[in-house]
Amino acid sequence: MIIMRSRLSLATAILMIGIGLAEPAWAEHFFFSTGNPDGRLGALSRRPSPGKIETETADDFALTETTVISQAVITGLIVPNTMPLASISQVEVELYHVFPLDSDLSRTIRVPTRVNSPADVEIDTATRDPLARTLSFSSTLLNPSFTVANSVVNGINASPNQLTHGEGPQSGEEVAITINFTTPIILPAGHYFFRPEVLVNGGDFLYLSAPRPIVPPGTPFPAGVTDLQAWIRNANLNPDWLRIGTDIIGIIPPATTAPTFNMTFSLAGDTVPEAGTPGQANCHGKTISALARQFRGINAAVLALGASSVNDLQDSVGRFCNP
């Protein structure tokens, strides 16, 4: 309670002086999108539940400066297509650095390669879960019947049995899930993987692929950053990952090369050019001060960034500063 009171006092002080401070460095809204589904693939991304193991599908994005991510939208299939939207009962989001960060380099991998994959373990401070009250979500039906040409659901195997060519077409309800981070995610500049999971009571969520390379209305990667292909793993393969296209689907004649995929998602938020540096003693105060200047007060920052309260925004800053 003493710590909370001191944090609130800091926020209150900044709120009082924030309006009178000089203009902040130039900031802008952040938006990234891989575009629209291309109908080529549905890849399972599932929360664990009785009789069903966890399966994770991840795709990458890049930030050029410290950014507050307040919302994400993912698009996928609900299978079977008789499931109501209310059957979507949980959504969890994890973020990963790019391998070899956060990974055990001393062990023998069980996949063809880990180059450009997600790390072994997630960025713990960036996990958001409705059970922890750090996100909320809503679902929208886009198409009552949407078909993908191929799918990856159960065929996620360690080497040398990783090549399956996929599990064939799947049809289901195309849905968009809007995820609001009530405890916003603050990240420094870097290259990351975004991994959402969905629990569908009585069914599954197949994350839909998007074109790679990205085409309009998708947004391009920053100059000098490579758009990596999507990866997948289940609880049996963890902590390794497989490339969905190169490793699992492979070459299917008459094609002469293996396909590669992006997944359909978007991220939105705001950059914070004057944020503190994670790990430094003044990170928390400097970041709160930057937010107060940028949004003309900490309460205004809470509203603009979609946080549920000043406490939740303080929590976001604490997670950012102490990764």
Backbone as numpy.savetxt, mean C-alpha at the origin, in Angstrom:
# Nx Ny Nz CAx CAy CAz Cx Cy Cz
-0.05 8.86 30.23 -0.87 10.06 30.23 -0.02 11.32 30.23
1.13 11.29 30.93 2.00 12.46 30.95 2.55 12.72 29.57
2.93 11.65 28.85 3.46 11.82 27.49 2.41 12.40 26.59
1.18 11.90 26.67 0.11 12.41 25.82 -0.12 13.89 26.10
-0.11 14.28 27.39 -0.36 15.67 27.73 0.73 16.57 27.16
1.98 16.11 27.20 3.06 16.93 26.67 2.95 17.07 25.17
2.53 16.00 24.49 2.37 16.09 23.05 1.25 17.04 22.68
0.14 16.95 23.42 -0.96 17.85 23.13 -0.58 19.30 23.41
0.23 19.51 24.46 0.68 20.86 24.75 1.52 21.40 23.61
2.39 20.54 23.06 3.20 20.95 21.92 2.32 21.32 20.74
1.33 20.47 20.48 0.44 20.75 19.35 -0.33 22.05 19.57
-0.79 22.27 20.81 -1.54 23.50 21.10 -0.67 24.72 20.92
0.58 24.63 21.37 1.49 25.77 21.22 1.73 26.08 19.76
1.91 25.04 18.98 2.16 25.26 17.56 0.92 25.83 16.88
-0.26 25.35 17.31 -1.50 25.89 16.76 -1.59 27.39 17.02
-1.17 27.82 18.20 -1.27 29.23 18.55 -0.32 30.09 17.73
0.88 29.54 17.43 1.86 30.37 16.73 1.91 30.09 15.24
1.27 28.97 14.82 1.44 28.53 13.44 1.01 29.55 12.42
-0.09 30.26 12.69 -0.60 31.20 11.71 0.37 32.35 11.49
1.11 32.69 12.54 2.01 33.82 12.42 3.37 33.49 11.85
3.64 32.21 11.60 4.96 31.83 11.10 5.07 32.12 9.61
6.30 32.12 9.14 6.55 32.39 7.72 5.94 31.31 6.85
5.75 31.64 5.57 5.23 30.67 4.62 6.13 29.44 4.58
5.56 28.23 4.54 6.38 27.03 4.45 6.97 26.87 3.07
7.94 25.95 2.96 8.47 25.61 1.64 7.33 25.10 0.77
7.50 25.20 -0.52 6.45 24.83 -1.46 6.03 23.39 -1.26
4.74 23.16 -1.08 4.20 21.82 -0.89 3.11 21.59 -1.92
2.75 20.34 -2.12 1.73 20.04 -3.11 0.98 18.78 -2.71
-0.20 18.63 -3.28 -0.93 17.39 -3.10 -0.18 16.26 -3.80
-0.24 15.09 -3.21 0.39 13.91 -3.79 -0.69 12.99 -4.33
-0.48 12.49 -5.54 -1.39 11.50 -6.10 -0.60 10.58 -7.01
-0.80 9.28 -6.82 -0.18 8.28 -7.68 -1.23 7.24 -8.04
-1.22 6.81 -9.30 -2.16 5.79 -9.76 -1.50 4.92 -10.82
-1.79 3.63 -10.77 -1.32 2.72 -11.83 -2.30 2.68 -13.00
-3.43 3.39 -12.89 -4.39 3.42 -13.98 -5.56 2.47 -13.76
-6.16 2.04 -14.85 -7.35 1.20 -14.80 -7.01 -0.27 -15.00
-7.86 -1.18 -14.52 -7.62 -2.61 -14.74 -7.52 -2.94 -16.23
-6.63 -3.89 -16.56 -6.46 -4.27 -17.96 -7.05 -5.63 -18.31
-7.63 -6.32 -17.32 -8.30 -7.58 -17.59 -7.38 -8.77 -17.79
-6.08 -8.59 -17.57 -5.15 -9.70 -17.82 -5.04 -10.66 -16.64
-5.19 -10.15 -15.40 -4.87 -10.99 -14.25 -5.67 -10.59 -13.02
-6.02 -11.60 -12.23 -6.50 -11.41 -10.88 -5.62 -12.20 -9.94
-5.02 -11.55 -8.94 -4.10 -12.21 -8.01 -4.68 -12.13 -6.61
-4.73 -13.26 -5.93 -5.30 -13.31 -4.59 -4.54 -12.40 -3.63
-5.29 -11.64 -2.84 -4.71 -10.87 -1.74 -5.68 -10.99 -0.58
-5.36 -11.84 0.39 -6.36 -12.32 1.35 -5.84 -12.30 2.78
-6.67 -11.77 3.67 -6.41 -11.88 5.10 -6.57 -13.33 5.53
-5.79 -13.79 6.51 -5.97 -15.16 6.98 -7.29 -15.32 7.71
-7.88 -16.50 7.56 -9.13 -16.83 8.25 -9.19 -18.34 8.39
-10.09 -18.87 9.20 -10.14 -20.33 9.38 -10.24 -21.07 8.05
-9.28 -21.96 7.79 -9.26 -22.75 6.58 -8.65 -22.06 5.38
-8.24 -20.79 5.51 -7.66 -20.04 4.39 -6.39 -19.34 4.86
-5.27 -19.61 4.17 -4.01 -19.02 4.59 -3.86 -17.61 4.01
-3.05 -16.83 4.68 -2.77 -15.47 4.23 -2.04 -15.50 2.88
-2.47 -14.62 1.98 -1.82 -14.48 0.68 -1.68 -13.00 0.38
-0.46 -12.58 0.02 -0.15 -11.16 -0.13 0.30 -10.85 -1.56
-0.29 -9.83 -2.15 0.13 -9.32 -3.45 0.57 -7.87 -3.28
1.75 -7.54 -3.81 2.33 -6.22 -3.58 2.82 -5.60 -4.88
2.68 -4.29 -4.99 3.20 -3.53 -6.13 3.84 -2.25 -5.59
4.68 -1.63 -6.40 5.54 -0.57 -5.89 5.06 0.83 -6.26
5.60 1.81 -5.52 5.41 3.23 -5.78 6.64 3.95 -5.25
6.78 5.22 -5.60 7.96 5.98 -5.18 7.55 7.37 -4.71
8.28 7.88 -3.72 8.09 9.23 -3.20 9.38 10.02 -3.38
9.26 11.27 -3.79 10.45 12.10 -3.99 10.74 12.99 -2.78
9.80 13.07 -1.83 10.02 13.81 -0.59 9.07 13.28 0.47
9.26 13.72 1.70 8.39 13.26 2.78 6.94 13.53 2.43
6.10 12.50 2.60 4.71 12.57 2.15 3.79 11.95 3.19
2.65 12.60 3.40 1.58 12.04 4.23 0.57 11.38 3.29
0.40 10.07 3.43 -0.58 9.33 2.62 -1.84 9.18 3.44
-2.93 9.74 2.94 -4.18 9.75 3.71 -5.24 8.82 3.13
-5.05 8.39 1.87 -6.08 7.55 1.26 -5.47 6.64 0.20
-6.06 5.46 0.05 -5.72 4.54 -1.03 -7.01 3.98 -1.61
-6.96 3.63 -2.89 -8.08 2.95 -3.55 -7.52 1.73 -4.26
-8.11 0.57 -4.03 -7.70 -0.66 -4.72 -8.89 -1.21 -5.49
-8.60 -1.89 -6.59 -9.66 -2.45 -7.43 -9.43 -3.94 -7.60
-10.50 -4.72 -7.43 -10.36 -6.16 -7.54 -11.67 -6.85 -7.82
-11.61 -8.17 -7.89 -12.79 -9.00 -8.09 -13.19 -9.65 -6.78
-14.49 -9.67 -6.52 -15.03 -10.49 -5.45 -15.54 -11.77 -6.10
-14.98 -12.90 -5.66 -15.40 -14.19 -6.20 -15.89 -15.07 -5.05
-16.98 -15.84 -5.26 -17.82 -15.83 -6.45 -18.61 -14.53 -6.58
-19.19 -14.31 -7.76 -19.83 -13.02 -8.02 -21.22 -12.90 -7.42
-21.59 -13.84 -6.57 -22.87 -13.74 -5.86 -22.71 -13.09 -4.49
-21.47 -12.71 -4.14 -21.22 -12.17 -2.81 -21.65 -10.70 -2.74
-22.37 -10.30 -1.70 -22.72 -8.89 -1.54 -21.51 -8.08 -1.09
-21.55 -6.77 -1.32 -20.44 -5.92 -0.88 -20.22 -6.00 0.63
-21.29 -6.26 1.36 -21.18 -6.35 2.81 -20.33 -7.53 3.26
-20.03 -8.46 2.34 -19.18 -9.60 2.70 -17.72 -9.19 2.85
-17.36 -7.99 2.39 -16.00 -7.48 2.60 -15.92 -6.99 4.04
-15.26 -7.77 4.89 -15.33 -7.48 6.32 -14.06 -6.88 6.90
-12.91 -7.06 6.23 -11.66 -6.50 6.74 -10.77 -6.08 5.58
-10.02 -5.01 5.81 -8.95 -4.59 4.89 -7.75 -4.21 5.75
-6.60 -4.72 5.40 -5.37 -4.34 6.09 -4.36 -3.87 5.05
-3.55 -2.89 5.41 -2.52 -2.37 4.51 -1.16 -2.47 5.20
-0.19 -3.01 4.47 1.21 -2.99 4.89 2.05 -2.36 3.79
3.14 -1.75 4.18 4.11 -1.20 3.25 5.46 -1.87 3.49
6.23 -2.01 2.42 7.52 -2.68 2.48 8.59 -1.83 1.80
9.80 -1.88 2.35 10.94 -1.39 1.60 11.27 -2.39 0.49
12.15 -1.98 -0.41 12.62 -2.88 -1.46 13.80 -3.70 -0.92
13.78 -5.00 -1.17 14.88 -5.89 -0.81 16.19 -5.30 -1.32
17.29 -5.34 -0.54 17.56 -6.17 0.64 17.27 -5.52 1.98
16.65 -4.33 2.01 16.32 -3.73 3.30 15.36 -4.64 4.07
15.42 -4.58 5.39 14.50 -5.32 6.28 14.46 -6.81 5.94
15.59 -7.39 5.58 15.62 -8.78 5.12 16.83 -9.51 5.69
16.68 -10.82 5.84 17.76 -11.68 6.33 18.56 -12.18 5.14
19.76 -11.64 4.97 20.59 -11.99 3.82 21.43 -13.24 4.07
21.37 -13.79 5.27 22.19 -14.96 5.59 21.51 -16.28 5.23
20.21 -16.26 5.01 19.50 -17.51 4.75 19.46 -17.82 3.26
19.13 -19.06 2.92 19.00 -19.49 1.53 17.58 -19.24 1.05
17.43 -18.50 -0.04 16.09 -18.21 -0.55 15.52 -19.43 -1.24
14.18 -19.48 -1.34 13.49 -20.62 -1.95 12.75 -20.20 -3.22
13.24 -19.15 -3.85 12.64 -18.60 -5.07 13.76 -18.28 -6.05
13.43 -18.04 -7.34 14.50 -17.79 -8.31 15.35 -16.57 -7.99
14.75 -15.50 -7.48 15.51 -14.29 -7.16 14.71 -13.47 -6.17
15.42 -12.61 -5.44 14.77 -11.61 -4.60 15.11 -10.20 -5.05
15.82 -10.05 -6.13 16.19 -8.73 -6.62 14.93 -7.95 -6.99
14.80 -6.75 -6.46 13.66 -5.86 -6.71 12.34 -6.37 -6.13
12.41 -7.26 -5.15 11.20 -7.74 -4.48 10.90 -6.88 -3.26
9.72 -7.05 -2.66 9.51 -6.47 -1.33 10.46 -7.13 -0.33
10.70 -6.44 0.77 11.55 -6.96 1.84 10.90 -8.18 2.50
11.68 -8.86 3.35 11.14 -9.99 4.11 9.97 -9.56 4.99
10.14 -8.44 5.69 9.14 -8.00 6.66 8.69 -6.58 6.35
7.49 -6.26 6.80 6.89 -4.97 6.54 7.52 -3.86 7.36
7.21 -2.62 6.98 7.56 -1.46 7.80 6.52 -1.39 8.91
6.89 -1.82 10.09 5.90 -2.03 11.15 5.11 -0.77 11.46
5.76 0.38 11.43 5.08 1.62 11.79 4.10 2.10 10.72
4.12 1.46 9.54 3.22 1.88 8.46 2.03 0.95 8.29
1.90 -0.08 9.10 0.75 -0.99 9.00 -0.51 -0.29 9.49
-1.59 -0.46 8.73 -2.88 0.13 9.11 -3.95 -0.95 9.03
-4.83 -0.97 10.06 -5.77 -2.07 10.25 -7.03 -1.53 10.92
-8.21 -1.90 10.44 -9.43 -1.40 11.10 -9.57 -1.90 12.53
-9.01 -3.08 12.83 -9.10 -3.59 14.20 -8.31 -2.72 15.16
-7.26 -2.07 14.64 -6.48 -1.12 15.44 -7.02 0.30 15.31
-8.09 0.45 14.56 -8.75 1.75 14.34 -7.81 2.76 13.69
-6.97 2.27 12.78 -6.07 3.17 12.06 -6.49 3.35 10.60
-7.56 2.68 10.18 -8.13 2.93 8.87 -9.62 2.63 8.89
-10.31 3.20 7.91 -11.70 2.85 7.62 -11.80 2.59 6.13
-12.83 1.89 5.70 -12.94 1.60 4.27 -14.40 1.53 3.85
-14.61 1.72 2.55 -15.93 1.57 1.95 -15.75 0.93 0.58
-16.77 0.25 0.11 -16.69 -0.50 -1.15 -17.74 -0.02 -2.13
-17.36 0.00 -3.41 -18.26 0.43 -4.48 -18.26 -0.62 -5.59
-19.44 -1.02 -6.03 -19.55 -1.96 -7.14 -19.33 -1.22 -8.45
-18.33 -1.66 -9.23 -18.04 -1.05 -10.52 -18.67 -1.81 -11.68
-18.70 -3.13 -11.56 -19.22 -3.97 -12.64 -19.69 -5.28 -12.02
-20.95 -5.68 -12.24 -21.43 -6.92 -11.62 -20.80 -8.18 -12.19
-20.17 -8.07 -13.37 -19.52 -9.25 -13.96 -18.30 -8.80 -14.76
-17.12 -9.15 -14.25 -15.86 -8.77 -14.89 -15.00 -10.03 -14.95
-14.36 -10.26 -16.08 -13.57 -11.48 -16.28 -12.11 -11.13 -16.54
-11.22 -11.88 -15.90 -9.78 -11.75 -16.16 -9.32 -12.98 -16.93
-8.29 -12.78 -17.75 -7.81 -13.85 -18.63 -7.04 -14.92 -17.87
-6.45 -14.56 -16.71 -5.67 -15.52 -15.95 -5.72 -15.13 -14.48
-5.30 -16.04 -13.63 -5.37 -15.78 -12.19 -4.27 -16.54 -11.47
-3.91 -16.03 -10.28 -3.00 -16.72 -9.37 -3.67 -16.72 -8.01
-4.03 -17.92 -7.54 -4.77 -18.05 -6.29 -4.06 -19.01 -5.34
-3.93 -20.25 -5.75 -3.33 -21.28 -4.90 -1.95 -21.71 -5.36
-1.65 -21.52 -6.64 -0.39 -21.99 -7.20 0.78 -21.06 -6.90
1.16 -20.99 -5.65 2.26 -20.12 -5.20 3.26 -21.03 -4.50
4.24 -21.50 -5.27 5.11 -22.58 -4.81 6.57 -22.18 -4.80
7.31 -22.75 -3.87 8.75 -22.53 -3.82 9.43 -23.17 -5.03
10.63 -22.70 -5.34 11.42 -23.29 -6.42 11.72 -24.76 -6.08
11.74 -25.65 -7.07 11.70 -25.39 -8.52 10.30 -25.49 -9.12
9.27 -25.43 -8.29 7.90 -25.66 -8.76 7.09 -24.38 -8.90
7.78 -23.25 -9.08 7.06 -21.98 -9.10 6.27 -21.75 -10.38
6.69 -22.33 -11.50 6.04 -22.07 -12.79 4.76 -22.90 -12.91
3.61 -22.22 -13.00 2.32 -22.91 -13.15 1.55 -22.45 -14.38
1.97 -21.33 -14.97 1.25 -20.65 -16.06 -0.09 -20.08 -15.61
-0.31 -20.03 -14.30 -1.55 -19.45 -13.79 -2.66 -20.48 -13.69
-3.79 -20.03 -13.16 -4.92 -20.93 -12.89 -6.14 -20.61 -13.74
-5.92 -19.87 -14.83 -6.98 -19.67 -15.81 -7.91 -18.51 -15.49
-8.91 -18.30 -16.36 -9.82 -17.16 -16.20 -10.64 -17.25 -14.91
-11.01 -16.07 -14.42 -11.89 -15.95 -13.27 -12.87 -14.81 -13.53
-14.09 -14.99 -13.08 -15.10 -13.94 -13.20 -15.66 -13.60 -11.83
-15.99 -12.34 -11.64 -16.55 -11.91 -10.37 -17.05 -10.49 -10.46
-17.42 -9.95 -9.33 -17.86 -8.56 -9.25 -16.64 -7.65 -9.14
-16.55 -6.67 -10.03 -15.46 -5.71 -9.95 -15.82 -4.64 -8.92
-14.96 -4.47 -7.93 -15.23 -3.52 -6.85 -14.03 -2.61 -6.64
-14.32 -1.39 -6.22 -13.28 -0.47 -5.77 -13.43 -0.31 -4.26
-12.33 -0.46 -3.54 -12.33 -0.30 -2.09 -11.54 0.96 -1.76
-12.22 1.94 -1.18 -11.58 3.19 -0.78 -11.15 3.06 0.68
-9.86 3.26 0.92 -9.28 3.09 2.25 -8.84 4.45 2.76
-9.42 4.89 3.86 -9.04 6.16 4.48 -8.20 5.86 5.72
-7.00 6.43 5.75 -6.09 6.19 6.87 -6.40 7.21 7.96
-7.14 6.78 8.97 -7.49 7.68 10.07 -6.27 8.01 10.92
-5.26 7.15 10.88 -3.91 7.49 11.32 -3.07 7.54 10.06
-2.90 8.73 9.47 -2.22 8.82 8.17 -0.82 8.21 8.21
-0.37 7.76 7.04 0.96 7.16 6.91 1.93 8.24 6.44
2.98 8.48 7.20 4.00 9.46 6.83 5.28 8.70 6.48
5.80 8.96 5.29 6.99 8.26 4.82 8.01 9.26 4.27
9.30 9.01 4.48 10.32 9.82 3.81 10.42 9.44 2.34
11.14 10.24 1.57 11.37 9.91 0.17 11.95 8.51 0.06
11.50 7.76 -0.95 12.02 6.41 -1.11 11.15 5.60 -2.05
11.56 4.35 -2.25 10.88 3.40 -3.13 10.26 2.33 -2.23
8.96 2.09 -2.39 8.21 1.23 -1.48 7.31 0.27 -2.24
6.87 -0.77 -1.54 5.80 -1.65 -2.03 4.56 -1.44 -1.18
3.41 -1.41 -1.85 2.10 -1.26 -1.22 1.41 -2.61 -1.27
1.00 -3.12 -0.10 0.37 -4.44 -0.01 -0.95 -4.37 0.76
-2.09 -4.37 0.05 -3.37 -4.46 0.74 -3.83 -5.92 0.83
-4.55 -6.24 1.87 -5.20 -7.54 2.00 -6.68 -7.33 2.32
-7.52 -8.23 1.81 -8.96 -8.11 1.99 -9.51 -9.44 2.49
-10.40 -9.38 3.46 -11.12 -10.56 3.92 -12.55 -10.48 3.42
-12.94 -11.49 2.64 -14.30 -11.59 2.11 -14.96 -12.80 2.76
-15.99 -12.57 3.53 -16.68 -13.68 4.18 -17.35 -14.56 3.13
-16.91 -15.82 3.04 -17.49 -16.74 2.07 -16.93 -16.64 0.68
-15.90 -15.81 0.48 -15.32 -15.65 -0.86 -13.89 -15.18 -0.79
-13.41 -14.59 -1.88 -12.04 -14.10 -1.96 -11.99 -12.80 -2.75
-10.88 -12.08 -2.56 -10.61 -10.85 -3.30 -9.43 -11.10 -4.22
-9.65 -10.94 -5.52 -8.58 -11.05 -6.50 -8.21 -9.65 -6.96
-7.02 -9.24 -6.59 -6.49 -7.92 -6.93 -6.29 -7.87 -8.44
-6.82 -6.84 -9.10 -6.77 -6.75 -10.56 -5.48 -6.10 -11.05
-4.96 -6.62 -12.14 -3.75 -6.06 -12.73 -4.06 -4.79 -13.51
-3.02 -3.99 -13.68 -3.06 -2.76 -14.47 -1.89 -2.79 -15.45
-1.94 -1.98 -16.51 -0.88 -2.04 -17.52 0.51 -1.73 -16.95
1.49 -2.44 -17.46 2.89 -2.15 -17.18 3.63 -2.19 -18.51
4.23 -1.08 -18.96 4.36 0.20 -18.25 3.03 0.92 -18.08
3.01 1.85 -17.14 1.80 2.61 -16.83 1.41 3.48 -18.01
0.10 3.51 -18.29 -0.45 4.35 -19.35 -1.53 5.24 -18.74
-1.89 6.37 -19.39 -2.96 7.22 -18.87 -4.24 6.41 -18.69
-5.03 6.68 -17.64 -4.91 7.78 -16.69 -3.95 7.53 -15.53
-3.12 6.51 -15.62 -2.11 6.30 -14.59 -1.08 7.40 -14.58
-0.33 7.49 -13.50 0.68 8.54 -13.36 2.07 7.92 -13.43
2.99 8.52 -14.17 4.31 7.92 -14.34 5.14 7.96 -13.06
6.12 7.07 -12.99 7.07 7.09 -11.88 7.99 8.30 -12.01
8.57 8.76 -10.90 9.53 9.86 -10.99 10.71 9.48 -11.88
11.32 10.46 -12.49 12.48 10.22 -13.34 13.57 9.49 -12.56
14.14 8.48 -13.18 15.22 7.73 -12.55 14.78 6.59 -11.66
13.46 6.38 -11.49 12.94 5.30 -10.66 12.24 4.29 -11.56
12.60 3.02 -11.43 12.02 1.97 -12.26 10.72 1.46 -11.65
9.70 1.34 -12.48 8.42 0.74 -12.08 8.62 -0.77 -12.04
8.65 -1.35 -10.85 8.89 -2.78 -10.68 7.61 -3.58 -10.88
7.75 -4.85 -11.21 6.57 -5.69 -11.41 6.00 -6.15 -10.07
4.76 -6.65 -10.11 4.07 -7.10 -8.91 4.62 -8.45 -8.45
4.59 -8.65 -7.12 5.07 -9.87 -6.48 3.97 -10.45 -5.60
4.10 -11.74 -5.27 3.10 -12.42 -4.45 3.77 -13.45 -3.55
3.14 -13.73 -2.41 3.56 -14.83 -1.55 2.37 -15.25 -0.71
2.44 -16.46 -0.17 1.47 -16.88 0.84 2.22 -17.28 2.10
1.47 -17.71 3.11 2.10 -18.02 4.39 3.11 -19.15 4.28
2.94 -20.04 3.31 3.88 -21.15 3.14 5.20 -20.69 2.53
5.17 -19.64 1.71 6.38 -19.14 1.05 7.09 -18.08 1.88
6.37 -17.39 2.73 6.92 -16.31 3.57 8.21 -16.77 4.26
9.30 -15.98 4.25 9.39 -14.56 3.91 9.78 -14.26 2.47
9.83 -15.28 1.61 10.19 -15.04 0.21 8.98 -14.54 -0.58
9.27 -14.02 -1.78 8.25 -13.54 -2.70 8.55 -14.08 -4.10
7.51 -14.23 -4.92 7.65 -14.62 -6.32 7.12 -13.50 -7.22
7.77 -13.33 -8.37 7.26 -12.42 -9.40 6.05 -13.10 -10.06
4.92 -12.41 -10.05 3.71 -13.03 -10.58 3.88 -13.38 -12.05
4.41 -12.44 -12.82 4.55 -12.67 -14.25 5.73 -13.55 -14.61
6.91 -13.16 -14.21 8.13 -13.84 -14.63 8.26 -15.24 -14.04
7.93 -15.40 -12.76 8.15 -16.67 -12.08 6.96 -17.63 -12.18
5.75 -17.12 -11.99 4.57 -18.00 -11.90 3.90 -18.19 -13.26
3.59 -17.10 -13.95 2.91 -17.22 -15.25 3.89 -17.73 -16.31
5.03 -17.09 -16.42 6.05 -17.51 -17.37 5.62 -17.29 -18.82
6.36 -17.91 -19.72 6.10 -17.76 -21.16 5.01 -18.74 -21.58
3.96 -18.20 -22.17 2.86 -19.02 -22.69 2.79 -18.79 -24.20
3.19 -19.77 -25.02 3.17 -19.58 -26.48 1.78 -19.15 -26.95
1.68 -18.30 -27.98 2.76 -17.90 -28.88 3.64 -16.76 -28.37
3.41 -16.28 -27.14 4.28 -15.24 -26.59 5.70 -15.76 -26.48
6.66 -14.87 -26.60 8.07 -15.25 -26.49 8.72 -14.71 -25.23
7.99 -13.91 -24.47 8.48 -13.40 -23.19 7.38 -13.55 -22.14
7.79 -13.62 -20.90 6.82 -13.71 -19.81 6.16 -12.34 -19.59
4.89 -12.31 -19.23 4.24 -11.03 -18.95 4.72 -10.47 -17.61
4.55 -9.18 -17.44 4.76 -8.55 -16.14 3.55 -7.69 -15.83
3.30 -7.46 -14.55 2.06 -6.81 -14.15 2.30 -5.70 -13.14
1.48 -4.66 -13.24 1.21 -3.77 -12.12 -0.13 -4.20 -11.53
-0.44 -3.72 -10.33 -1.75 -3.95 -9.74 -2.50 -2.61 -9.70
-3.82 -2.67 -9.66 -4.63 -1.45 -9.79 -4.85 -0.80 -8.43
-4.12 0.31 -8.21 -4.29 1.04 -6.95 -3.90 2.50 -7.16
-4.36 3.33 -6.24 -3.96 4.73 -6.22 -3.71 5.14 -4.78
-2.87 6.16 -4.61 -2.55 6.73 -3.31 -2.70 8.23 -3.38
-3.19 8.84 -2.31 -3.37 10.29 -2.28 -2.95 10.84 -0.93
-2.46 12.08 -0.94 -2.06 12.73 0.30 -1.43 14.08 0.02
-0.45 14.45 0.83 0.21 15.75 0.70 1.69 15.60 1.03
2.52 16.33 0.29 3.94 16.35 0.63 4.17 17.31 1.80
5.23 17.05 2.56 5.60 17.90 3.71 7.08 18.22 3.58
7.42 19.24 2.78 8.83 19.51 2.48 9.69 19.82 3.70
9.09 20.38 4.75 9.89 20.80 5.90 9.80 19.83 7.07
9.37 18.60 6.81 9.28 17.60 7.87 10.66 17.30 8.45
10.67 16.79 9.67 11.92 16.39 10.31 12.48 15.12 9.70
13.62 14.72 10.22 14.30 13.52 9.74 14.10 12.38 10.73
13.56 11.24 10.29 13.35 10.12 11.21 14.63 9.75 11.96
14.47 9.50 13.26 15.60 9.11 14.09 16.30 10.26 14.77
16.05 11.49 14.33 16.69 12.64 14.97 15.82 13.16 16.11
16.48 13.73 17.11 15.78 14.14 18.33 14.71 15.18 18.08
14.92 16.04 17.10 13.95 17.12 16.85 12.92 16.76 15.79
12.87 15.49 15.37 11.99 15.10 14.27 10.53 15.39 14.57
10.07 15.02 15.77 8.65 15.16 16.09 8.23 16.63 16.09
8.97 17.45 16.83 8.62 18.86 16.90 8.72 19.55 15.56
9.75 19.22 14.79 9.93 19.86 13.49 8.82 19.47 12.52
8.39 18.21 12.57 7.34 17.76 11.66 5.99 18.36 12.03
5.67 18.39 13.33 4.42 19.02 13.76 4.42 20.49 13.38
5.55 21.16 13.58 5.66 22.57 13.22 5.45 22.77 11.72
6.04 21.88 10.92 5.89 21.98 9.46 4.43 21.80 9.05
3.75 20.84 9.67 2.33 20.61 9.35 1.48 21.80 9.76
1.77 22.38 10.94 1.01 23.53 11.41 1.18 24.72 10.48
2.40 24.96 10.01 2.62 26.07 9.08 1.95 25.80 7.74
2.10 24.56 7.26 1.60 24.22 5.93 0.09 24.33 5.84
-0.61 23.93 6.92 -2.07 23.90 6.88 -2.71 24.99 7.74
-1.89 25.92 8.24 -2.38 27.03 9.06 -3.00 26.55 10.36
-2.31 25.64 11.02 -2.77 25.15 12.31 -2.89 23.64 12.32
-2.68 23.05 13.49 -2.68 21.59 13.58 -4.08 21.02 13.41
-5.11 21.73 13.87 -6.48 21.24 13.66 -6.83 21.23 12.18
-6.37 22.24 11.46 -6.60 22.27 10.01 -5.86 21.12 9.33
-4.67 20.79 9.83 -3.91 19.66 9.28 -4.67 18.35 9.50
-5.26 18.20 10.68 -6.05 16.99 10.97 -7.16 16.83 9.94
-7.88 17.92 9.67 -8.98 17.86 8.71 -8.47 17.59 7.30
-7.42 18.28 6.90 -6.92 18.15 5.53 -6.36 16.77 5.25
-5.75 16.15 6.26 -5.09 14.87 6.06 -5.97 13.67 6.40
-7.19 13.92 6.84 -8.12 12.83 7.10 -7.89 12.09 8.40
-7.06 12.64 9.29 -6.87 12.00 10.59 -8.14 12.13 11.42
-8.36 11.19 12.31 -9.59 11.24 13.09 -9.50 12.18 14.28
-8.27 12.57 14.66 -8.10 13.47 15.80 -6.67 14.00 15.81
-6.42 15.00 16.67 -5.05 15.48 16.86 -4.18 14.35 17.40
-4.73 13.54 18.30 -3.96 12.43 18.85 -3.50 11.47 17.75
-4.40 11.19 16.79 -4.04 10.25 15.72 -2.98 10.85 14.81
-3.05 12.15 14.55 -2.00 12.77 13.75 -0.68 12.77 14.51
-0.74 13.03 15.82 0.46 12.95 16.64 1.05 11.53 16.57
0.18 10.53 16.60 0.63 9.14 16.51 1.32 8.89 15.17
0.75 9.43 14.08 1.37 9.28 12.77 2.77 9.86 12.75
2.92 11.04 13.33 4.23 11.69 13.36 5.20 10.87 14.22
4.71 10.35 15.35 5.56 9.53 16.19 6.06 8.28 15.48
5.19 7.64 14.71 5.59 6.44 13.95 6.61 6.80 12.88
6.40 7.94 12.24 7.34 8.39 11.20 8.71 8.69 11.80
8.73 9.35 12.94 10.00 9.79 13.52 10.75 8.67 14.23
10.04 7.61 14.62 10.68 6.51 15.35 10.37 5.19 14.65
10.91 5.00 13.43 10.57 3.79 12.66 11.16 2.54 13.29
